[in-house]
């Protein structure tokens, strides 16, 4: 499988599949594909794993794509402006990602869920109690909202992150929360009472924006009224 990522902040990943080669993606991620690519909707990994995906807020089904007879092309894109990043999963390496980050993966990659170990992280970490776990062998394509930065943490090195901005991290990274110091910072700092706390070793991926913050920024300009052409009318105060 060969691929290229095109675009700037509205990216898509275009993959060239050899005959019989397969890749799977989250439902709704498809942008376009060649005529010889076969698309099958499946409960990948069995019914139990499908039910687990429902717990994360994702679809019961995943969509599998395979090239028939000759090379084929299939492309995927995220549902909000942002970046697409390829990550190699192999050997003992497992990757933990927030539930909206997974876009697509090679057939050899296993998608499962993992429960947050600490109650505080589940309640206040910004990602909920259930995250997605990627393991096996192959390439995974993740989608981040806005821009993306990666850190390679040393053992016991700590990174504190505004809740909701974590895209993913190696399973070797410890995920917890930290209380913001100082009453004034808690009340008037604008960052809330808790920050997510990531302790190395391992790779950490952080996004510059969240879908929730993007929606909040746009909401003052949405009147909620139909434009008469099947869309929503925007109000820019002009």
N, C-alpha and C positions, 0 to 999 in steps of 0.2 A: 504494500500500500504506500503510495506516494501522496503528499499533500502540500498545499500552500495556503497560507493565511493572507487574505487580501483586505484592504480597507484600513482605515485609521481608527476612529471611534465607533464605527458601525461595521464591525468586521464579520467576515464569514470564512469558514474553512472549506476548501475545495479538495476533494479526495479522488484519486484515480485508483480504482480497484481492478486487480487482475481477475480473470474468469474464475468463479467459485469463491473468491475472497469475500468475506463478510465483515460488516461493521454494524453496530447498533447504536441507537440514539433515543433520547427522550422524546415522547410523543409531542409533535408540533414543532420540532427543531428543524425539519427539512426546509431548505430554500429552493433547490432545484436538483434534477438528476437526469441523466441520459436515458433514452428509451429502452436500453437493454438492461437497466438496473431493476431488479425485482425487489418489491417492498412487501414484507410480511410483518404483521402485528402479532406479537407473541407475549405470553407471560413468561419472560426469560427467567430461568432458574426454578420454575415451578410455581404453584399456586401460593405457597407459603411466602416466598420472596416477593411475590406480587402484593400480597396483603401487607408485608412490611413496607413496601414502597408507598402504599396508601397512607400509612402512619406518618410518613414524612410530608404528606401533602402532594405527592406526585401521582402520576397515573398508574393504574394497575398494570398497564401494558407498556412494553417497549417496542420500538419498530426496528426490524432487522433489514439491512440492505445488502444485496449481493449482485455481482456482475454476472450476466449470462452470456456464454459463447465467446465474448471478446471483452476487452477492457471497457470499463464504464466509469462515469463521473457522477459523484453525488456531493452536494454541498449543504452545510448547516450554518445557521446563524442564531445568535442569542435573541431574546425578546426585549432587551433594553440596550441602549448605547453602552458599549464597553469593549473589552479586549478578550480574545481567545488565546489560551495558552495550552500547548501540548506538554504532557507530563508522562514520563516513562515509568510504568509499574513493572517490577520484575523481582524475582527471588523472594526474599523475606520482606521487601518493602511494601508497606500498606499506606494508603493515603486516605485521610479523613477530610471530607469536604462538606460545606454547608449545602443544604438541600436544593438550592437553586443553581448551584455551580456546575453540575454535571451536564455536558452537552452531548458527547458521543464517545465511543470507545471501540477498540478492536475486539474481535470475538473472544480472545483469550483473557480478557479482563472481566473479573467477577464484580458485580455491583450488589452490595448488601447494605444493611443499616447497622449502626452502633449507637448504644445509649450512652449519654453523657454520664460519667462516673460520679460527678459531684452535683448535689441538688442545687447548690448556689449557682453553678455554671449554667445549669439547665434553666433556672428561673431568670437569671440576670445577665447571662453571657451574650444574649442577643441572637443566638442560633437555635434555641429551643433544646429539648431533652434528646432529640433524635437527630443524628447526623448520618451521612452516607459514607460507607467504607468501600474503597476500591482496592482490589488485590489481584494476584494472578500474573499474567504476562502480556504486555502490550502497551500501546499508546492510549492515553486518555486525553480528551479535549475538554478543558474547563472554560467557563465563561465568567468573567468578572464585570461588575458594573462600574463604568468609568475607566480609569487607568489602573494599572496593577504594578505592585512592587513585590519583590521576593527577598527574603532574608534567610541566610543559613546560620542558625543559632548554634553556638557552642554548648557543651554540657553546662547546665545550670544558668546559662545566659537567659535573661528575661526580656520579653517584649510585651508592653502593655498597649492594648488596641481599643479604640472606641467601639462599643458593642455594635455588632451587625456588619463590621467591615472585614471580617475574616472570610477569605475564600476557601482556604484549606491548609492542611499541615500534615507532615509525616506523623504516622502513628506513634513514633518515638517522642513526640512533643507532648508535654503535659499541659492540659487545658483547664484553666480555673478562672476565678474572678478575683479582682482586687478592689478594695474600698478606696474611693478617692479621698485623699487626705485634706482636712481642713473644712470647717463648716461653710465658709464663704465659697470655696470651690464647689462643694456639693450643691449649694443653693443657687449660685449665680454663675458658675463656670460654663453652663450650657452643655456639659458632657454627661450629666446624670450622676448617680451616686457610685456606680460601679464601672470598672473597665475590665475587659477580657485580659487574662494574664496567660501568656504562652512561655513555657520554659523548655529550653533545648535539652538534648541535641535534636536537630532536624531542620528541614526546610519549612518556611511559613510563607503563605501568599496572602497579600492584603489588597483590597480594592479601595479606590479613592471615593467611591460613592455607593449608596445603597438604593435599591429600587424604592424603598419606603421614603427615603429623603427626596428622591427624584419626584415621586408622586406628590409629596407635600409642597415642593417648590413650584410645581405646575398647577396645583389645585386652585390658586387664586385666579388663574386665567381661564378656567373651565367653567362655563355658565351652566353646563348640564342640559342645555337646550339643543334640540335637533337643528341642523343647518338647513334641513329640507332636501339635502342631497345624500342622505344616508350616513351623515357624519355628526360630529359634535362641534358646536360653534365655539370658537375661542374668543375670549374677551380680553383685549390687551389695554383697556382703558383709554382707547383713542376716541 
